[in-house]
Amino acid sequence: MGKLAVIEIGDGNFEEGFQITIRIGEDGRHLSCDARGNLPQNLEILDIYRQWQECYNQFHRPNYLNKSDLHDSQRSRLEPKTQTPSNMALSDVNAKSDELKKKLNQWLDSSEFGKVREIIRQELEKSEQICVIVRTDREDVYQLPWHLWEVFDHYTNADVVFCPKVNNSSVLEYKSPTSPKKIKILAAFGHLDKRDVSKLDIEKDLELLKKHLSDIDELIEIVIVPITISTARNLASKLREEKADIFYYAGHSSSESDGKVAEIDMINIRTLGKAFNAAAKEGLKLAIFNSCQGLGIANKLLTESQIPHVVVMREAIKDEVSHDFLNSFLQEFTKGTPLHLALRTAREKLHDLEEEYPSASLLPVIFQHSIEVPAYWHIFTPKGRIKRSFGKFFMGAAGLMMLGAITIGVMAFRNQATLDRIAKNNTVLIKGKNYGSGVIFAKKDNTYYVLTAKSVVNPKDKYKIVTVDKKQTDAVISNRFNKELSNIDLVILEFNSNERYNLAYLGNFDTASEGTTFFISGWSAIEGNKEPLYHFIEGKIASLPGELPHGYTLSYYSNTREGMIGGPLIDTHGCVIGIHGREETEAIRNLESAEIGRVKNGFSRGIPMKNFLAKIYDRKLEKDLGTINKDCK
C-alpha cells in the first residue's frame, strides 16, 4: 500500500527561513510519525528561479512578428499579446534549469532540514508508492520545482503535490454520478478567432481524449462533452448543467502565481469561481488546464472553489509539448497509476523533448484543495464495474491518498482488495504446537507487540511469529502487560526484529449495529499445502450481547477457518475493531449411534478493540508500549 508525507511550511519567509513540520503515515490513515525542522533563509534561490523564468519565457515567447513560417506545433498557448522577438538561446534555458536544480537541492540539503530528511529515510521504503504533499499558502514556495529534489531520484514511486492551507476545514462529500454507469468529461476549448495568428491545434486534444477514454467496458459509458468557449456565461452554464466528473481545458491562458491575474480564453477565473464550485458540489473531481501559466489559475480556483484536484502548467507551453503531456498522462492514468505518479511519468517523458523545448519537464504541477480529499475515484463507479482502462484508476490500491495533518475529515469506504492488502501487512501467523493468528499493534525500539486471543497460546510452550515477509522470529508472552488483561480473553506477545513492519490502526466499534459488514484476517492450514495460507473473509455483525464473560460482546456470522483465531476484525475503513476470539458450536446427535457431537454453526464471538483500549488507557500502559496507531475512525 502507499504512504503519505505531508511537509507543512510554517511561519517564515525566504529572508529569515521557514519552520517545517513533516508527518508520515499510510494512505488514508492518521499520520503517526512526525518531526520538526527548519529551512534556512535563501533569497538567492528566488533570484535563480526568476532568472530561469525570464530565460524560459524569452525563449518560448510567441514571435508574432514572424508567424507565417511557424510550424503549428511550435505555437504557444500563452494569451496572445504584442511581443518583441526573442534572442534567448536554448542552452541558456537549460543552463538556468540546471542551476535552479542545484540551488534547490543545496537548500533542501541544509543541516536545519536534516530531521525531515532523516524521518523520510527511516519511514519510507524505496518500493512504496509515496505522495509528498507540500502544504503552503505561499506562492513563492510552490513556484519552485520541488520534483527536482534529489530525494525523488531515490524514491522513484513518489512525487510532489501542492496543497493550500486555506479552506482545509471544508471538505466536500463526493456525490455519485447521476447515472452510476456514466462518467462525464467536460472538454472546453478556447475560442479561436480566425484573425488570431497563434492558432492552436486543439482538435488534437479532443482526438487524444477520445483515443484514451474509449477503450472501456460496455457497462460504463464515457461521455465527452466538447464545447467551444464563447463567453464566460457560456462556460459557467456548462459547468453547472453538465455535472461533469472531469473538466479539461485547452486554449490560451495566462496568470500570475498569486492568482490576482488569472485568465483562460480572456475570461477572468474569478468570474467562473462560483460555477466551478457548483460543479464541484455536483461531483467534479479533477480539472486539467493544459495551457500556459497555470499557477495563478490553480491558486484562484482552490481559494474560491472546492475542486479536489487541479493540474496546471507552470509556464508557457507549446502545442507539441501539451499534446505529448496529454498523451502520456492519459495513457498512464487510465491504466491504474495514481494521479501524482501518472503526472510524474508524463513529466519524465517530456524531458525527452528538451533538446527542442528546454525545461518542458518543469511544467506540469498538481494542486489539490485539501489534504483530506480522496485521490482514488472509485466513487465514479460505485460498483467498480470498469475494467482495463479505468478499473484500477477508480478502485486504486491505496483507497485514500490524502488526509488531514492530524485527523481524517472524510473517509471513503475501501474496496475489499485494498483492505486485504492493509490487513495482510500486520496480520501474523503464531506458530507453536498449533497455529493461530495475531495482529502487530505496537512497537517500542526494536520490540514489536502482537495482540491475539488467549486460547492461541500456552505459557509453557514456545512460539514463533511468522510475519508477512515469511521471516520466523521467537516470541514470548509479555508478562508485564498481560497482568492487566487478566479478565479479558486477550494476550500480548512480543518479538524483536530490526525489520520494519506496519502497525495496525486500532478503532473503537461503539457505532456497530446488526448487519454491519467487516472482515476477518488470519492464517490457516489447507489440506495438501505444507504451510498455512493467508485468508481474508467477510463477516456480518449478528448481535451485540451485553457484557459476557472475558470481554466477548461481538457476535457475528463468518465462515472462518481453523488457525484464524486471534486474528483482527477489520472494518470497511481498515480499522481493527476487534479480535476474532472463538467459534460457536452446537450439539448434534448422531441418529445412528445416538452419540452427541459438536459442530460449528457459522457464528463466532469477538472482543471489541474498545475493551482492550480501555485496559491500556486505564493502566497507563500506552507509553510503555511505544508507538500505537489508535483512534482510527
C-alpha positions as a printed Julia matrix, in Angstrom:
633×3 Matrix{Float64}:
   0.0     0.0     0.0
   1.05    3.63   -0.37
   2.5     6.18    2.02
   1.81    9.85    2.52
   4.3    12.51    3.63
   2.94   15.98    4.42
   5.57   18.73    4.59
   3.92   21.75    6.14
   5.59   25.11    5.53
   5.04   27.1     8.7
   5.9    30.62    9.77
   8.7    32.41    7.99
   9.91   33.7     4.65
  12.91   33.46    2.37
  14.63   36.32    4.2
  14.5    34.61    7.61
  13.81   30.95    6.85
  10.8    28.7     7.48
   9.57   26.45   10.27
   8.84   22.98    8.88
   6.75   20.06   10.14
   6.66   16.7     8.39
   4.11   13.96    9.11
   4.27   10.5     7.59
   1.74    7.68    7.57
  -0.08    5.19    5.41
  -2.57    6.32    2.8
  -5.95    7.01    4.31
  -4.73    6.77    7.88
  -3.58    9.04   10.7
  -0.09   10.45   10.27
   1.69    8.82   13.18
   5.33    9.79   12.58
   6.33   13.42   12.7
   9.39   15.63   13.02
  10.14   19.33   13.05
  12.88   21.22   11.34
  13.69   24.41    9.52
  14.61   25.63    6.07
  17.25   28.38    6.26
  16.91   31.82    4.71
  17.71   31.78    1.0
  16.94   34.79   -1.15
  19.34   33.5    -3.79
  17.08   30.64   -4.78
  14.25   33.05   -5.59
  16.62   35.09   -7.74
  17.74   31.95   -9.59
  14.12   30.92  -10.14
  13.26   34.35  -11.58
  16.32   34.21  -13.83
  15.25   30.8   -15.11
  11.69   32.06  -15.54
  12.88   35.05  -17.56
  15.13   32.88  -19.76
  12.37   30.34  -20.31
   9.7    32.9   -21.18
  12.01   34.81  -23.5
  12.93   31.63  -25.36
   9.29   30.49  -25.64
   7.91   33.96  -26.27
   5.48   33.85  -29.19
   7.22   35.66  -32.06
   4.11   37.16  -33.58
   6.21   39.28  -35.93
   7.21   36.2   -37.91
   4.3    33.76  -37.51
   3.86   32.96  -41.2
   6.66   30.38  -41.21
   6.0    28.95  -37.72
   5.0    25.28  -37.55
   1.7    24.63  -35.76
   3.38   22.51  -33.07
   5.58   25.45  -32.06
   2.64   27.73  -31.29
   2.34   28.78  -27.66
  -0.84   28.61  -25.57
   0.03   31.92  -23.91
  -2.59   34.67  -24.2
  -1.68   36.5   -27.44
  -0.16   39.91  -26.76
   2.2    42.19  -28.54
   5.74   40.89  -28.03
   9.25   41.62  -29.18
  11.29   38.88  -30.82
  13.35   36.67  -28.52
  17.09   36.16  -28.82
  17.41   33.71  -25.93
  19.38   30.54  -26.74
  18.2    27.04  -25.84
  21.46   26.4   -23.98
  20.79   29.44  -21.76
  17.47   28.0   -20.62
  18.93   24.56  -19.9
  21.86   26.12  -18.02
  19.49   28.11  -15.8
  17.38   24.98  -15.25
  20.46   23.06  -14.08
  21.49   25.93  -11.8
  17.99   26.08  -10.31
  18.07   22.34   -9.56
  21.48   22.68   -7.91
  20.43   25.61   -5.7
  17.14   23.92   -4.75
  18.95   20.78   -3.6
  21.55   22.78   -1.66
  18.68   24.45    0.19
  16.86   21.17    0.9
  20.17   19.52    1.89
  20.81   22.07    4.66
  21.58   20.82    8.18
  18.49   22.59    9.54
  16.33   20.41    7.28
  18.18   17.26    8.38
  15.44   15.9    10.68
  12.97   15.98    7.82
  15.29   14.04    5.52
  16.08   11.6     8.33
  12.45   10.68    9.01
  11.87   10.23    5.29
  14.74    7.74    5.15
  13.54    5.96    8.29
   9.85    5.7     7.49
   9.68    5.33    3.71
  10.71    2.36    1.6
  12.02    2.77   -1.93
   9.47    0.29   -3.26
   6.45    2.1    -1.79
   4.12    4.44   -3.64
   4.56    7.8    -1.93
   2.7    11.07   -2.25
   4.64   14.05   -0.85
   2.29   16.95   -0.13
   3.84   20.39    0.32
   1.25   22.35    2.27
   1.62   26.11    1.96
  -0.19   29.3     1.05
   2.98   30.98   -0.2
   3.11   31.19   -3.97
   6.89   31.73   -3.93
   7.25   28.27   -2.33
   5.13   26.36   -4.81
   6.69   28.24   -7.72
   9.82   26.2    -7.04
  10.06   22.85   -8.89
  10.12   20.58   -5.83
  10.08   17.48   -8.04
  13.78   18.23   -8.75
  14.6    17.4    -5.11
  17.15   14.58   -5.2
  15.06   12.53   -2.77
  12.83   11.72   -5.76
  15.8    10.17   -7.55
  15.88    7.57   -4.77
  12.12    7.22   -4.32
  11.12    6.57   -7.9
   7.49    5.82   -6.96
   6.99    9.21   -5.37
   6.07   12.7    -6.48
   5.06   16.06   -5.06
   1.62   17.69   -4.8
   0.88   21.21   -3.54
  -1.93   21.91   -1.11
  -3.0    25.29    0.24
  -3.83   25.74    3.91
  -6.84   27.87    3.07
 -10.21   26.08    3.04
  -8.74   22.93    4.55
 -11.55   22.75    7.08
 -14.3    22.36    4.49
 -14.13   19.12    2.59
 -16.77   18.03    0.16
 -18.5    14.71    0.44
 -18.44   13.35   -3.06
 -21.71   12.85   -4.88
 -22.04    9.79   -7.02
 -22.72   10.48  -10.7
 -26.36   10.94  -11.66
 -26.1     7.65  -13.51
 -23.75    5.07  -11.94
 -22.97    3.81  -15.42
 -21.8     7.11  -16.85
 -18.62    9.15  -16.46
 -18.67   12.61  -17.95
 -15.75   14.75  -19.14
 -16.42   18.39  -19.99
 -13.77   19.37  -22.54
 -13.64   23.13  -23.07
 -11.66   24.66  -25.92
 -10.67   28.28  -26.31
 -12.5    30.38  -28.86
 -10.11   30.73  -31.8
 -10.66   33.84  -33.85
  -9.62   33.47  -37.49
  -7.56   36.63  -37.04
  -5.58   35.0   -34.22
  -2.22   34.2   -35.79
  -1.33   31.98  -32.83
  -3.98   29.41  -33.81
  -3.65   26.22  -31.76
  -4.27   22.63  -32.78
  -6.95   21.94  -30.18
  -8.53   19.3   -32.4
  -5.55   17.13  -31.44
  -6.52   17.47  -27.76
 -10.02   16.16  -28.46
  -8.57   13.33  -30.55
  -6.31   12.25  -27.68
  -9.16   12.39  -25.17
 -11.31   10.16  -27.34
  -8.43    7.78  -28.01
  -7.6     7.09  -24.36
 -11.13    7.19  -22.94
 -12.83    4.98  -25.49
 -11.42    1.55  -24.52
 -13.96    0.9   -21.82
 -16.28   -1.87  -20.71
 -19.68   -1.6   -22.36
 -21.21   -1.45  -18.86
 -19.74    2.03  -18.36
 -20.37    4.93  -20.7
 -17.69    7.6   -21.06
 -19.29   10.82  -22.22
 -17.05   13.58  -23.59
 -18.86   16.9   -23.95
 -16.75   19.21  -26.14
 -17.6    22.91  -26.1
 -16.04   25.99  -27.64
 -15.92   28.84  -25.17
 -17.63   31.97  -26.46
 -18.37   33.87  -23.25
 -17.94   33.47  -19.52
 -21.69   32.87  -19.25
 -21.45   30.1   -21.84
 -18.76   28.22  -19.89
 -20.33   28.86  -16.47
 -23.66   27.44  -17.7
 -21.99   24.29  -18.99
 -20.11   23.8   -15.71
 -23.37   23.94  -13.78
 -25.51   21.95  -16.21
 -23.28   19.08  -17.29
 -22.41   17.79  -13.79
 -19.09   16.52  -15.15
 -16.6    14.36  -13.28
 -13.55   15.79  -15.08
 -13.0    19.23  -16.62
 -10.38   19.64  -19.34
  -9.31   22.94  -20.9
  -7.13   23.59  -23.94
  -6.57   27.08  -25.29
  -4.9    30.35  -24.39
  -4.37   31.29  -20.75
  -2.16   33.4   -18.53
  -1.85   34.19  -14.84
   0.34   35.48  -12.04
   1.2    32.93   -9.37
  -0.66   34.86   -6.65
  -3.93   34.47   -8.57
  -4.61   38.2    -8.85
  -4.35   37.79  -12.6
  -5.76   34.51  -13.94
  -7.44   34.15  -17.32
  -8.48   31.41  -19.73
  -9.52   32.48  -23.19
  -9.53   36.11  -21.99
 -12.05   35.22  -19.22
 -11.09   36.02  -15.63
 -11.15   32.86  -13.5
 -12.7    34.94  -10.72
 -15.83   35.19  -12.88
 -16.01   31.39  -13.07
 -15.29   30.66   -9.39
 -18.89   30.09   -8.3
 -19.62   27.94  -11.35
 -16.6    25.73  -10.64
 -17.65   25.48   -7.01
 -21.17   24.46   -8.04
 -19.68   21.84  -10.37
 -17.51   20.5    -7.52
 -20.56   20.11   -5.32
 -22.18   18.1    -8.11
 -19.21   15.75   -8.41
 -16.4    17.48  -10.33
 -13.22   15.84   -9.05
 -10.43   16.86  -11.4
  -9.7    19.93  -13.52
  -6.86   19.87  -16.06
  -5.67   23.12  -17.64
  -3.36   22.11  -20.47
  -2.49   25.72  -21.15
   0.08   28.37  -20.25
   0.99   29.9   -16.88
  -1.48   27.99  -14.71
  -0.12   28.56  -11.18
  -2.4    31.54  -10.62
  -5.36   29.65  -12.09
  -4.87   26.83   -9.56
  -4.37   29.36   -6.77
  -7.61   31.17   -7.6
  -9.69   28.02   -8.06
  -8.5    26.42   -4.84
  -9.3    29.54   -2.79
 -12.71   30.15   -4.38
 -13.97   26.64   -5.09
 -13.66   23.12   -3.75
 -12.35   21.21   -6.76
 -10.35   18.33   -5.24
  -7.52   18.22   -7.8
  -6.2    20.73  -10.32
  -3.44   20.05  -12.86
  -1.79   23.08  -14.48
   1.34   24.1   -16.36
   3.91   26.25  -14.57
   4.83   28.49  -17.53
   4.1    28.86  -21.26
   3.62   25.58  -23.11
   3.98   24.81  -26.8
   1.36   22.81  -28.68
   3.58   19.77  -29.23
   4.56   19.68  -25.56
   0.94   19.94  -24.42
  -0.09   17.08  -26.72
   2.8    14.88  -25.58
   1.87   15.54  -21.97
  -1.8    14.72  -22.51
  -1.0    11.53  -24.4
   1.47   10.24  -21.77
  -0.65   11.32  -18.81
  -3.89    9.71  -20.01
  -2.07    6.58  -21.1
  -0.64    6.13  -17.61
  -3.59    7.42  -15.61
  -6.28    5.3   -17.22
  -4.38    2.07  -16.68
  -4.49    2.49  -12.91
  -1.49    4.62  -11.92
  -2.27    7.08   -9.08
  -2.75   10.67  -10.18
   0.56   12.02   -8.86
   2.6     9.14  -10.3
   0.85    9.37  -13.67
   1.88   13.01  -13.77
   5.45   12.1   -12.84
   5.63    9.61  -15.71
   4.26   12.17  -18.16
   6.7    14.79  -16.86
   9.68   12.46  -17.29
   8.67   11.76  -20.88
   8.6    15.5   -21.55
  12.29   15.51  -20.66
  12.87   13.73  -23.99
  11.74   16.91  -25.78
  14.15   19.29  -24.06
  16.64   19.46  -26.92
  13.91   21.33  -28.78
  11.72   22.59  -25.94
  14.03   23.32  -22.97
  12.63   22.86  -19.43
   9.49   21.17  -20.75
   9.6    18.71  -17.85
   9.35   21.55  -15.32
   5.86   22.49  -16.5
   3.23   20.02  -15.09
   2.13   20.67  -11.5
  -0.63   19.14   -9.31
  -2.57   21.11   -6.72
  -5.37   19.88   -4.52
  -7.96   21.59   -2.4
  -7.31   19.76    0.84
  -5.05   17.07    2.21
  -8.21   15.32    3.37
  -9.76   14.57   -0.01
  -9.63   11.09   -1.59
  -7.46   10.67   -4.66
  -8.85    7.37   -5.97
 -12.19    7.94   -7.59
 -13.93    4.63   -7.11
 -16.98    6.8    -6.48
 -17.08    7.41  -10.22
 -18.28    3.82  -10.47
 -19.92    2.81   -7.2
 -19.88   -0.87   -8.07
 -16.41   -0.85   -9.56
 -17.62   -2.22  -12.88
 -14.96   -0.69  -15.11
 -12.3    -2.99  -16.46
  -8.99   -2.4   -18.26
  -8.51    1.35  -18.73
 -10.45    2.62  -15.69
 -10.58   -0.4   -13.41
  -7.58    0.33  -11.23
  -7.9     4.07  -11.68
 -11.13    4.25   -9.73
 -10.52    1.32   -7.4
  -6.91    2.07   -6.52
  -4.83    0.11   -4.04
  -4.44    2.95   -1.57
  -8.15    3.8    -1.28
  -7.44    7.28    0.05
  -4.34    9.23   -0.62
  -4.85   12.47    1.19
  -5.62   13.04    4.81
  -5.54   15.84    7.31
  -2.44   16.95    9.15
  -3.74   15.38   12.34
  -7.12   13.72   11.79
  -9.1    12.5     8.84
 -12.02   14.64    7.81
 -13.64   12.39    5.23
 -13.16    8.65    4.94
 -14.46    6.78    1.93
 -15.04    3.03    2.1
 -12.13    1.0     0.78
 -12.63   -1.87   -1.61
 -12.03   -5.4    -0.36
  -8.77   -5.91   -2.25
  -7.32   -2.81   -0.62
  -8.43   -3.89    2.85
  -6.9    -7.31    2.2
  -3.51   -5.74    1.48
  -3.7    -3.49    4.55
  -4.55   -6.37    6.87
  -2.02   -8.81    5.44
   0.85   -6.44    6.24
   0.23   -6.62   10.0
  -1.54   -9.97   10.49
   0.92  -12.6    11.72
   0.94  -16.37   12.0
   1.59  -17.63   15.54
   3.37  -20.94   15.26
   3.55  -23.36   18.2
   2.0   -26.76   18.88
  -0.99  -25.38   16.99
  -1.47  -22.5    14.62
  -3.08  -19.2    15.49
  -3.18  -15.63   14.24
  -2.48  -12.23   15.71
  -2.01   -8.58   14.78
   1.02   -6.28   15.21
  -0.34   -3.27   17.08
   2.6    -1.55   18.83
   6.35   -1.04   18.65
   8.99    0.3    21.02
  12.58    0.45   19.8
  13.12   -2.95   18.13
  10.35   -4.73   20.03
   7.04   -5.42   18.3
   3.87   -6.3    20.21
   1.25   -8.72   18.89
  -2.33   -8.96   20.17
  -4.11  -12.32   19.96
  -6.67  -14.48   21.79
  -5.59  -16.29   24.97
  -6.73  -19.62   23.58
  -3.98  -19.41   20.95
  -1.07  -19.69   23.4
   0.04  -21.7    26.43
   2.65  -20.15   28.75
   4.5   -23.48   28.88
   5.01  -23.69   25.11
   7.41  -21.91   22.75
   6.21  -19.82   19.84
   7.43  -18.18   16.68
   5.91  -15.2    14.92
   5.77  -15.53   11.13
   5.47  -12.1     9.53
   4.28  -11.13    6.06
   7.84  -11.44    4.67
   7.84  -15.14    5.8
  10.5   -14.49    8.45
  10.15  -16.53   11.66
  11.12  -14.91   14.96
  10.99  -16.23   18.52
   8.14  -14.74   20.53
   7.39  -14.63   24.26
   4.32  -13.81   26.27
   4.66  -10.29   27.63
   4.04  -10.95   31.32
   4.33   -7.32   32.29
   1.4    -6.22   30.17
  -0.71   -9.35   30.44
  -1.21   -8.95   34.18
  -3.51   -6.09   33.3
  -5.55   -8.24   30.91
  -6.48  -10.95   33.4
 -10.25  -10.65   32.95
 -10.31  -10.35   29.18
  -9.59  -13.14   26.71
  -6.63  -11.39   25.08
  -2.88  -11.8    25.38
   0.12   -9.78   24.19
   3.15  -11.46   22.64
   6.39   -9.67   21.86
   9.24  -10.29   19.44
  12.37   -8.41   18.49
  13.29   -7.51   14.93
  15.31   -4.92   13.03
  12.88   -5.22   10.14
  10.15   -2.63    9.62
   6.58   -3.89    9.85
   3.37   -1.92    9.57
   1.36   -1.41   12.73
  -2.39   -1.93   12.67
  -4.73    1.0    13.23
  -6.94    0.39   16.25
 -10.51    1.63   16.22
 -13.5     1.93   18.51
 -16.58   -0.03   17.48
 -19.22    1.81   19.5
 -21.09    2.57   16.29
 -21.54   -1.12   15.37
 -25.03   -2.34   14.57
 -26.58   -5.57   13.47
 -25.86   -6.27    9.81
 -22.62   -4.25    9.71
 -20.09   -5.77    7.3
 -16.48   -6.31    8.33
 -13.63   -8.74    7.56
 -11.59  -11.33    9.47
  -7.88  -11.62    8.71
  -5.79  -14.66    9.63
  -3.74  -17.7     8.69
  -5.0   -21.25    8.3
  -3.65  -24.58    7.14
  -5.01  -26.04    3.9
  -5.01  -29.76    3.31
  -2.26  -30.62    0.85
  -0.35  -27.39    1.49
   2.81  -27.54    3.6
   2.43  -24.12    5.2
  -0.65  -22.17    6.39
  -2.06  -19.67    3.92
  -3.36  -16.17    4.5
  -7.17  -15.75    4.48
  -9.36  -12.65    4.37
 -13.03  -13.46    4.96
 -16.15  -11.31    5.09
 -18.4   -11.32    8.14
 -21.54   -9.59    9.4
 -22.47   -8.49   12.9
 -25.32  -10.72   14.09
 -25.93   -9.31   17.55
 -24.38   -7.16   20.27
 -24.87   -9.04   23.52
 -24.28   -7.34   26.84
 -21.12   -7.83   28.82
 -20.38  -11.53   28.55
 -17.51  -13.23   30.41
 -13.96  -12.47   29.22
 -14.91   -9.39   27.2
 -16.92  -11.02   24.41
 -19.54   -8.52   23.21
 -19.46   -9.13   19.46
 -21.41  -11.94   17.86
 -21.09  -12.33   14.1
 -21.59  -14.69   11.21
 -18.49  -15.72    9.26
 -17.14  -18.84    7.62
 -13.72  -18.7     9.28
 -11.13  -21.48    9.28
  -9.06  -23.16   11.95
  -5.96  -21.11   12.71
  -7.66  -17.75   12.27
  -8.47  -17.45   15.99
  -6.68  -14.39   17.35
  -6.74  -12.56   14.03
  -8.03   -8.98   13.68
 -11.54   -7.91   12.73
 -11.25   -5.14   10.11
 -13.97   -2.6     9.32
 -14.56   -1.07    5.91
 -12.16    1.78    6.65
  -9.27   -0.56    7.5
  -9.53   -0.08   11.28
  -9.01   -3.06   13.6
 -12.23   -3.08   15.63
 -11.83   -6.37   17.45
 -10.09   -9.74   17.8
 -11.57  -12.99   16.49
 -11.91  -14.97   19.74
 -13.77  -18.22   19.26
 -16.14  -20.09   17.02
 -19.55  -21.13   18.29
 -20.68  -24.75   18.13
 -23.95  -26.62   18.57
 -24.67  -30.08   19.94
 -25.73  -32.54   17.25
 -26.95  -36.07   17.94
 -25.89  -38.84   15.56
 -29.13  -40.63   14.71
 -27.4   -43.97   14.13
 -25.08  -44.09   17.13
 -27.04  -41.73   19.37
 -23.74  -40.05   20.2
 -23.73  -36.33   20.71
 -21.08  -34.26   18.99
 -20.47  -30.57   18.43
 -20.23  -28.82   15.06
 -19.61  -25.2    14.04
 -22.83  -23.29   13.41
 -21.22  -20.46   11.43
 -21.32  -17.94   14.26
 -18.31  -16.57   16.15
 -17.57  -14.28   19.03
 -15.07  -11.49   19.21
 -13.68   -8.98   21.68
 -14.15   -5.34   20.63
 -10.99   -3.25   20.45
 -12.65   -0.67   22.7
 -12.4    -3.18   25.57
  -8.68   -3.61   25.02
  -8.02    0.13   24.55
  -9.85    0.87   27.8
  -7.49   -1.5    29.6
  -4.28    0.09   28.34
  -5.63    3.61   28.93
  -6.75    2.82   32.47
  -3.48    1.15   33.4
  -1.36    3.83   31.68
   0.39    1.2    29.61
   0.26    3.19   26.4
   3.63    4.9    26.96
   5.36    1.61   27.76
   4.07    0.03   24.58
   5.66    2.78   22.46
   4.06    3.63   19.13
   0.37    2.72   18.82
  -1.89    3.86   15.98
  -5.08    4.42   17.9
  -8.41    6.22   17.49
  -8.85    5.01   13.94
 -12.24    6.05   12.56
